[in-house]
Amino acid sequence: AYMLALAQQWKNDSHAVHAATSAGKFYDDMEKIATSVQKYSSTVDFIGDWKGFIKTFLLLPFSFMTYSRLLWHFRQKRVDVVVMSEFSERMLVALLAWVYRIPLVWIEYGRPHDTFKRMFPWSKVIFRLLKDIPARYITPTQ
C-alpha cells in the first residue's frame, strides 16, 4: 500500500512512473498508476532458510540477467531513481544499479536489526556490504 501511495503521489506531481514487480495484485494496481509496468519472476531469497539460499545461488545467473534487463529498460526510459522495498531483491539490484549508475532508494519498513533476527547470518553480512550503495533510505512511520 505504501509503494502504491508513493507511485500515485509521483504521478500526481507529473512524474513518469515505471514499475517492475513479480506480484500479481501489485501489478494490477500499478497498471492503473504507472506509465509502464514490467512483470518478472523473482528467484532471489537471501533471507530464507538454507534451502532459499541454495536456490538463490543456483539461480543467480538467471536472476542477474532478469534484473540487468529491467535496469537496462529503466535506463533506456531515463528513469531518475529506482525505489525498492523487498529485502532480497535489493541485495542483487543494489550492485546492478551501481553498475548502471542509477540512484537507488531503499524502503525500510522496520529496523534492519529486527529483520536480521528472522534470518540466517549471511543476510546480515550481505546487507552490511551493500548498505552504502543506496542514495537514500525511506523509513515509513505509519
C-alpha positions as a Markdown table, in Angstrom:
| # | Residue | x | y | z |
|---|---|---|---|---|
| 1 | Ala | 0.0 | 0.0 | 0.0 |
| 2 | Tyr | 2.8 | 2.4 | 0.8 |
| 3 | Met | 4.6 | 1.9 | -2.5 |
| 4 | Leu | 1.3 | 2.4 | -4.4 |
| 5 | Ala | 0.7 | 5.6 | -2.4 |
| 6 | Leu | 4.2 | 6.8 | -3.4 |
| 7 | Ala | 3.7 | 6.0 | -7.0 |
| 8 | Gln | 0.3 | 7.8 | -7.0 |
| 9 | Gln | 1.9 | 10.9 | -5.5 |
| 10 | Trp | 4.7 | 10.9 | -8.0 |
| 11 | Lys | 2.1 | 10.6 | -10.8 |
| 12 | Asn | 0.1 | 13.4 | -9.3 |
| 13 | Asp | 3.3 | 15.5 | -9.3 |
| 14 | Ser | 3.6 | 14.8 | -13.0 |
| 15 | His | 6.4 | 12.3 | -12.8 |
| 16 | Ala | 6.5 | 9.3 | -15.1 |
| 17 | Val | 6.4 | 6.1 | -13.0 |
| 18 | His | 7.9 | 2.9 | -14.4 |
| 19 | Ala | 7.4 | -0.2 | -12.3 |
| 20 | Ala | 8.6 | -3.8 | -12.2 |
| 21 | Thr | 7.1 | -6.4 | -10.0 |
| 22 | Ser | 6.6 | -10.2 | -9.6 |
| 23 | Ala | 3.4 | -9.7 | -7.5 |
| 24 | Gly | 0.1 | -10.2 | -9.3 |
| 25 | Lys | -2.2 | -7.8 | -7.3 |
| 26 | Phe | 0.5 | -5.1 | -7.1 |
| 27 | Tyr | 1.0 | -5.4 | -10.9 |
| 28 | Asp | -2.8 | -4.9 | -11.4 |
| 29 | Asp | -2.9 | -1.9 | -9.1 |
| 30 | Met | 0.3 | -0.4 | -10.5 |
| 31 | Glu | -1.0 | -0.7 | -14.1 |
| 32 | Lys | -3.6 | 2.0 | -13.1 |
| 33 | Ile | -0.9 | 4.4 | -12.0 |
| 34 | Ala | 2.4 | 3.7 | -13.8 |
| 35 | Thr | 3.5 | 4.8 | -17.3 |
| 36 | Ser | 4.8 | 1.3 | -17.8 |
| 37 | Val | 4.9 | -1.9 | -15.7 |
| 38 | Gln | 7.2 | -4.8 | -16.3 |
| 39 | Lys | 6.4 | -8.3 | -14.8 |
| 40 | Tyr | 9.2 | -10.7 | -14.0 |
| 41 | Ser | 9.7 | -13.8 | -11.9 |
| 42 | Ser | 11.6 | -13.4 | -8.7 |
| 43 | Thr | 14.1 | -16.0 | -7.8 |
| 44 | Val | 16.1 | -14.2 | -5.0 |
| 45 | Asp | 15.7 | -15.4 | -1.4 |
| 46 | Phe | 18.6 | -14.3 | 0.7 |
| 47 | Ile | 16.5 | -14.1 | 3.9 |
| 48 | Gly | 15.0 | -17.5 | 3.9 |
| 49 | Asp | 16.5 | -20.7 | 5.3 |
| 50 | Trp | 19.4 | -22.6 | 3.8 |
| 51 | Lys | 17.1 | -24.0 | 1.0 |
| 52 | Gly | 16.3 | -20.5 | -0.1 |
| 53 | Phe | 19.9 | -19.5 | -0.1 |
| 54 | Ile | 20.9 | -22.6 | -2.2 |
| 55 | Lys | 18.0 | -21.8 | -4.6 |
| 56 | Thr | 19.2 | -18.2 | -4.9 |
| 57 | Phe | 22.8 | -19.3 | -5.5 |
| 58 | Leu | 21.8 | -21.8 | -8.2 |
| 59 | Leu | 19.5 | -19.3 | -10.0 |
| 60 | Leu | 21.9 | -16.4 | -9.6 |
| 61 | Pro | 22.8 | -16.2 | -13.3 |
| 62 | Phe | 19.1 | -16.1 | -14.3 |
| 63 | Ser | 18.3 | -13.5 | -11.6 |
| 64 | Phe | 21.3 | -11.4 | -12.7 |
| 65 | Met | 20.1 | -11.4 | -16.3 |
| 66 | Thr | 16.5 | -10.7 | -15.3 |
| 67 | Tyr | 17.4 | -7.7 | -13.1 |
| 68 | Ser | 20.0 | -6.5 | -15.6 |
| 69 | Arg | 17.3 | -6.4 | -18.3 |
| 70 | Leu | 15.0 | -4.5 | -16.0 |
| 71 | Leu | 17.6 | -1.9 | -15.1 |
| 72 | Trp | 18.6 | -1.6 | -18.8 |
| 73 | His | 15.0 | -1.0 | -19.6 |
| 74 | Phe | 14.8 | 1.7 | -16.9 |
| 75 | Arg | 18.0 | 3.3 | -18.1 |
| 76 | Gln | 16.6 | 3.4 | -21.6 |
| 77 | Lys | 13.4 | 5.1 | -20.2 |
| 78 | Arg | 15.7 | 7.6 | -18.5 |
| 79 | Val | 14.5 | 6.6 | -15.0 |
| 80 | Asp | 15.9 | 9.0 | -12.4 |
| 81 | Val | 15.8 | 6.7 | -9.4 |
| 82 | Val | 14.9 | 3.1 | -8.5 |
| 83 | Val | 12.9 | 2.6 | -5.3 |
| 84 | Met | 12.8 | -0.8 | -3.8 |
| 85 | Ser | 11.3 | -2.4 | -0.7 |
| 86 | Glu | 11.8 | -6.2 | -0.9 |
| 87 | Phe | 14.9 | -7.2 | 1.1 |
| 88 | Ser | 16.3 | -10.0 | -1.0 |
| 89 | Glu | 15.9 | -8.3 | -4.4 |
| 90 | Arg | 17.5 | -5.1 | -3.0 |
| 91 | Met | 20.7 | -7.0 | -2.4 |
| 92 | Leu | 21.2 | -8.0 | -6.0 |
| 93 | Val | 19.7 | -4.9 | -7.6 |
| 94 | Ala | 22.0 | -2.7 | -5.5 |
| 95 | Leu | 25.1 | -4.0 | -7.3 |
| 96 | Leu | 23.4 | -3.7 | -10.7 |
| 97 | Ala | 22.1 | -0.2 | -10.0 |
| 98 | Trp | 25.6 | 0.8 | -9.0 |
| 99 | Val | 27.0 | -0.6 | -12.3 |
| 100 | Tyr | 24.3 | 1.1 | -14.4 |
| 101 | Arg | 24.7 | 4.3 | -12.3 |
| 102 | Ile | 21.0 | 4.5 | -11.4 |
| 103 | Pro | 20.4 | 6.0 | -8.0 |
| 104 | Leu | 18.7 | 3.6 | -5.6 |
| 105 | Val | 16.4 | 4.2 | -2.7 |
| 106 | Trp | 15.5 | 1.5 | -0.2 |
| 107 | Ile | 12.3 | 1.5 | 1.8 |
| 108 | Glu | 12.9 | 0.0 | 5.2 |
| 109 | Tyr | 9.7 | -1.0 | 6.9 |
| 110 | Gly | 11.5 | -1.7 | 10.2 |
| 111 | Arg | 14.9 | -1.7 | 11.7 |
| 112 | Pro | 17.3 | -3.9 | 9.9 |
| 113 | His | 18.3 | -5.3 | 13.3 |
| 114 | Asp | 14.8 | -6.7 | 13.8 |
| 115 | Thr | 14.7 | -8.2 | 10.4 |
| 116 | Phe | 18.0 | -10.0 | 10.9 |
| 117 | Lys | 16.6 | -11.8 | 13.9 |
| 118 | Arg | 14.5 | -13.8 | 11.5 |
| 119 | Met | 17.3 | -14.5 | 9.0 |
| 120 | Phe | 20.4 | -16.6 | 8.6 |
| 121 | Pro | 23.7 | -14.8 | 9.2 |
| 122 | Trp | 24.6 | -14.3 | 5.5 |
| 123 | Ser | 21.8 | -11.8 | 5.1 |
| 124 | Lys | 23.3 | -9.5 | 7.6 |
| 125 | Val | 26.7 | -9.8 | 6.0 |
| 126 | Ile | 25.3 | -9.1 | 2.5 |
| 127 | Phe | 23.3 | -6.1 | 3.8 |
| 128 | Arg | 26.4 | -4.6 | 5.5 |
| 129 | Leu | 28.4 | -4.9 | 2.4 |
| 130 | Leu | 25.8 | -3.2 | 0.3 |
| 131 | Lys | 24.3 | -0.7 | 2.7 |
| 132 | Asp | 26.2 | 2.3 | 1.4 |
| 133 | Ile | 25.1 | 1.9 | -2.2 |
| 134 | Pro | 21.5 | 3.4 | -1.9 |
| 135 | Ala | 21.4 | 7.2 | -2.2 |
| 136 | Arg | 18.7 | 7.4 | 0.4 |
| 137 | Tyr | 16.6 | 5.3 | 2.7 |
| 138 | Ile | 12.9 | 5.8 | 3.4 |
| 139 | Thr | 11.5 | 4.6 | 6.7 |
| 140 | Pro | 7.7 | 4.9 | 6.9 |
| 141 | Thr | 6.4 | 5.8 | 10.3 |
| 142 | Gln | 2.8 | 4.9 | 9.8 |
